[in-house]
Amino acid sequence: MCTLLNFRPDKWFSTLRDGHAILGRDSLRRDSSLMMNGFPVREFRFEQAGFFVISRNVVVGNRAISIVVWSLSHPRSIEENPAVRRFLNSFTLLPSAR
């Protein structure tokens, strides 16, 4: 997903985090700050009643790009699954996007 922004990256990340929180008030399990090619990245992990989400988000200029993994099984199956890790780690910026 790609979205055009008209506000700061930290505001966008807060909006995403709070939007995903509709899964439940205490559903946020992890909020990690990362960098990708010099651009800010936030990864959120949510868990609520057997529903698990990992959302990795990067802001490049006025564009926000997200990748999301959803699961209805045990959280370790999503966090420790090699295919899920490869999928998330394949999320990189191409030179034309920088």
N, C-alpha and C positions, 0 to 999 in steps of 0.2 A: 504494500500500500504506500502511496506517495501523496503527501498533502502539501499545499502551498501555505506558508505561514506569513503572518503579518505581526508577529510578536517574538520576544526573546526565546531562545531554546529552553531555559529553565522554566519559563511559564508553560511551554508546550509539554515538557516532561511532567510537570505537576498536573496538568490537565489530563494527560494519559493515565497517570497513576490513579488519580481520583476517579476517572471514568471507569477504569477496570475494577475499582473498589465496589462497583454495584454488585459484584459477586457476594459482598458482605462486608460489613464494617471492618472486621479483623482479618480479611482475606489476604492482605499483602504479607508475604513471607520474606521477601528480599527485594531490596532496591539497591542496585549496584551501578556505580558510575564508572564508565570506561571511556577509552578514546579509540577512534578508528581513523587512521590516516590524518590525525590532527583535528578531527571533528568530535564533538561531544556525543557520547552514547549513554543511554540508560537501559538497563535490563531489569524488568520487573518479574517477580514470580508470585503467583496468586494460588491459593488453595481454599476451596470451600465445598464442603459436603460431597467429596468424591470428584470434584471438578478442578482440574489443574491447568494453569496457563503460564507460559513463559513468553514474554514480549520483549524483543530487542529493538531499540529505536535510536536512530541517528538523525541529527540535524545538519544539513549541508546548505549553507546560505539561507534561502527562504523556503527550502524543501525539507520536509520531515518524511523519513522512510522507515517503515516498520516491518518486522517479520514476527509472526506469532505461531506458537505451537500450543494446541489444546489437547487435553487428554481426559478421559473419564476413568482411567485406571489409577493405580497407586502412584504417588508422586515420584518415587524412585525410578519407575519405568519411564518417566519423561526426563528426569534429570540425569540419570545415569545411562540411558540408552545411547549406544554409540551412533546410531543413525540420526537421532535427534541432535546430538552434539555436532556431528558433521554438517547437518542442515544449518544449524545456527552459526557455526563457524564458517560456512560458505558465504555468509552474508558479508560481502566486502564492497568497497566502492571501486568502480571502474574509473580509469583516468579521465574519461569524458564527464564524469559526475562531480569531479572535485572542483 
